[in-house]
Amino acid sequence: MWDLFGPEHTPYRLLLLARMIDRQAARQLSSAFGLTLAEWRVLAFVCASGPSSASMIGQSGGIDRAEISRAVTRLEDRKLAVREADAGNRRKLIISPTEQGRSLFTEVIADRRAFFRALLQDIPSADRNAVERSMRQMALRLKELDPQDTG
């Protein structure tokens, strides 16, 4: 599949690579920590950004609200997160990590960083920086094309 559409299809290759990384992450998160990818993304967001609504989490990572809701329910069942009504809007629920959730986040983030270091180990630093700049440029171009995109 990698060469299916020719060298000008870099965005397609990025999509393939992202899916490969997601599949590997899902396997690792499940086997090592008993987490789904959605659960990890929710937990990581609220640990890194602070208590948040499902809407904020969804907008930040393009995650479906129903998927967030299911993930939060499972995180609550495991005592890793809680949902509480927002003081300013009783209909809005705010998701926060528990101490147990923060502890797991610290453990998982160390594992994820090690995985990413291993993934990038054969790529020279200058090349990594060039890829990062290029991806940022593509993201900015997409933002120009669709200012409503919050990614």
ABEGO torsion letter per residue (X at the ends): XAAAAEAAAAAAAAAAAAAAAAAAAAAAAAAAAGBBAAAAAAAAAAAAAEBBBAAAAAAAAGBBAAAAAAAAAAAAAAGABBBBBBAABAABBBBBBBAAAAAAAAAAAAAAAAAAAAAAAABBAAAAAAAAAAAAAAAAAAAAABAABAX
